[in-house]
Amino acid sequence: MTRVFSGMQPTGHYHIGNYVGALKNWAAMQYQHECYYCIVDMHAITVPYEPAELPARVIDAAATVLACGVSPEHATLFVQSHVPEHTELCWLLTCITPLGNLTRMTQFKEKSRRQQENVQAGLMNYPILMAADIMLYKAGAVPVGEDQVQHLELTRDLVRRFNLAYGETFPEPQPILTRVPRVMAINDPEKKMSKSLPGSFVALADEPDEIRAKLRKAVTDVGPAQAGVMSPGVQNLFGLLEAFASAEVNAAFRADYAGGHLRYSDLKTALAEAMISALAPIREKRAELLAQPDTLRSILLDGAGKARIIARETVREAKDRMGLGY
């Protein structure tokens, strides 16, 4: 079985973009691969945050991941900061990373523009920590969305640099591109769905009436459309319909669109009901898990113990090859 690594930040307010783009795939992959899933709290502190809220966000992340179908019996789920080898390997890799590679990262440029007066070195070094996360478990594959491909390419570059300089040590991880395209904001389909954009997302914890109300307001056409070209808003709704509804329902609405008699209100209603049906068990399971924080902590600590067995050996090997094994 291929070893897979993937991580998710403890942001709170997980939404359907997180589910469609990552969590749904995590649940499926655990039966096909040897999976290590990490709540990357060290990544979360690269931008301004409230320290008092972080522990609860980590517990919320664990409950959400498990509620979406990840099982501790089939995958290893743990918290990044519980495995200190992540930051130790990060430093070793920092010493072989060209500065120019970091400053060219699209996400660094975008985030540094948004917080020009408070750009920390951690934000720039974020991709090196991400590379360390992956390389620490010698992962052969990483599930990524389109916006993370550049970061994975840096990881692959660092694998080649390390192996060339110090001897064959790490495998070059291959991307597993998520089948569903990026989920865009329902109120602005030109932007990615995000909890930082009010009105842009449907949360996994939303009640049925909230979901219906949000989708009724979803943007469809924003102006005259080019002949034969589906507008971004409609394309986004069809992408979500494919993720949540049956193939038959999806085919019927696509036929209506092709025939020029699609009613957007019907599309939104069908999507809302399909989404409500799919998310109901997740919402209920998440609430059940959040009522058992000690159980969640136990699962995370057990996962960290399993992860450290591999992490310690990888760092020992890397340090030996770099001449730090005395």
Residue pairs with C-beta under 8 A, 6 or more apart in sequence:
1 32
1 33
1 34
2 33
2 34
2 140
2 141
3 33
3 34
3 35
3 36
3 137
3 138
3 139
3 140
3 141
4 29
4 33
4 34
4 35
4 36
4 139
4 140
4 141
4 142
4 143
4 176
5 35
5 36
5 37
5 38
5 133
5 134
5 136
5 137
5 139
5 142
5 173
6 22
6 26
6 35
6 36
6 37
6 38
6 142
6 143
7 37
7 38
7 39
7 40
7 43
7 80
7 130
7 133
8 18
8 22
8 23
8 37
8 38
8 39
8 40
8 61
8 65
9 39
9 40
9 41
9 43
9 44
9 61
10 39
10 40
10 41
10 44
10 54
10 57
10 58
10 60
10 61
11 44
11 57
11 61
11 195
12 53
12 57
12 60
12 195
13 195
13 201
13 203
13 205
14 23
14 60
14 61
14 64
14 203
14 204
14 205
15 193
15 195
15 201
15 202
15 203
15 204
16 183
16 193
16 201
16 202
16 203
16 204
16 240
16 243
16 275
16 279
17 182
17 183
17 192
17 193
17 194
17 201
18 64
18 204
19 68
19 204
19 279
19 282
20 178
20 180
20 183
20 240
20 243
21 145
21 178
21 180
21 182
21 183
22 143
22 145
22 178
23 64
23 65
23 68
23 69
23 70
24 68
24 69
24 243
25 143
25 176
25 178
25 179
26 35
26 37
26 65
26 68
26 69
26 70
26 75
26 143
27 68
27 69
27 70
28 69
29 35
29 143
29 176
30 70
30 71
30 74
30 75
31 74
33 141
35 74
35 75
35 76
36 75
36 76
36 78
36 137
36 139
36 307
37 65
37 70
37 75
37 76
37 77
37 78
38 77
38 78
38 79
38 80
38 133
38 307
39 58
39 61
39 62
39 65
39 77
39 78
39 79
39 80
39 300
40 80
40 133
41 54
41 58
41 79
41 80
41 81
42 80
42 81
42 86
42 87
42 129
43 80
43 126
43 129
43 130
44 54
44 57
45 54
45 122
46 120
46 122
46 123
46 126
47 111
47 115
47 123
48 115
48 118
58 79
58 300
59 290
59 293
59 296
59 297
60 290
62 77
62 79
62 289
62 296
62 299
62 300
63 286
63 289
63 290
63 296
64 204
64 286
65 77
66 72
66 77
66 285
66 289
66 296
66 299
67 204
67 282
67 283
67 285
67 286
67 289
68 204
68 282
70 77
72 299
72 302
72 303
76 303
76 306
76 307
77 299
77 300
77 303
78 300
78 303
78 304
78 306
78 307
79 300
79 303
79 304
80 86
80 133
82 300
82 301
82 304
82 307
83 136
83 304
83 307
83 308
83 311
85 136
85 308
85 311
85 312
85 314
85 315
86 129
86 132
86 133
86 136
86 311
87 129
87 132
88 315
89 132
89 135
89 136
89 311
89 314
89 315
89 318
90 125
90 128
90 129
90 131
90 132
92 315
92 318
92 319
92 322
93 128
93 131
93 132
93 135
93 158
93 162
94 125
94 128
96 158
96 161
96 162
96 165
97 128
97 154
97 158
101 154
101 157
102 108
102 124
102 125
102 127
102 128
103 109
103 124
105 124
105 127
105 150
105 151
105 154
106 147
106 150
107 126
107 147
107 150
107 151
108 123
108 124
108 126
108 127
111 123
112 119
112 123
112 124
127 151
127 154
127 155
128 154
128 158
130 151
130 154
130 155
131 151
131 154
131 155
131 158
134 142
134 152
134 155
134 173
135 155
135 158
135 159
135 162
135 170
135 173
135 314
136 310
136 311
136 314
136 315
137 307
137 310
137 311
137 314
138 170
138 171
138 310
138 314
139 171
139 173
140 171
140 173
140 174
141 173
141 174
141 175
141 176
142 152
142 155
142 173
142 174
142 175
142 176
143 175
143 176
143 177
143 178
144 151
144 152
144 175
144 176
144 177
144 178
145 177
145 178
145 182
146 177
146 181
146 182
147 182
147 192
149 175
149 177
152 173
152 175
155 173
156 172
156 173
159 170
159 171
159 172
159 173
160 172
162 169
162 170
162 318
163 169
163 170
166 318
166 321
166 322
167 321
169 317
169 318
169 321
180 239
180 242
180 243
181 239
182 192
183 192
183 193
183 236
183 239
183 240
184 190
184 191
184 192
184 193
184 232
184 236
185 191
185 192
185 193
185 194
185 197
185 199
185 200
185 201
186 193
186 199
186 200
186 201
186 202
186 214
186 215
186 217
186 218
186 219
186 236
187 197
187 199
187 200
187 217
187 218
187 219
188 197
188 200
188 219
189 219
189 231
189 232
189 233
189 235
189 236
190 232
191 197
191 200
193 200
193 201
194 200
194 201
195 201
195 203
199 214
199 217
202 210
202 211
202 214
202 215
202 275
203 210
204 279
204 282
204 283
204 286
205 283
205 286
206 214
206 279
206 283
207 283
208 276
208 280
211 272
211 275
211 276
211 279
212 269
212 272
212 276
215 268
215 269
215 271
215 272
215 275
216 265
216 268
216 272
218 233
218 236
218 237
218 268
219 233
220 231
220 233
220 234
220 237
220 264
221 231
221 233
221 234
222 231
222 232
222 233
225 231
230 238
230 257
234 257
234 264
234 267
237 264
237 267
237 268
237 271
238 250
238 253
238 254
238 257
238 267
240 271
240 275
241 249
241 250
241 253
241 267
241 270
241 271
241 274
242 250
244 271
244 274
244 275
244 277
244 278
245 270
245 271
245 274
246 274
249 270
249 274
253 262
253 266
253 267
253 270
256 262
256 263
256 266
289 295
289 296
290 296
316 325
319 325
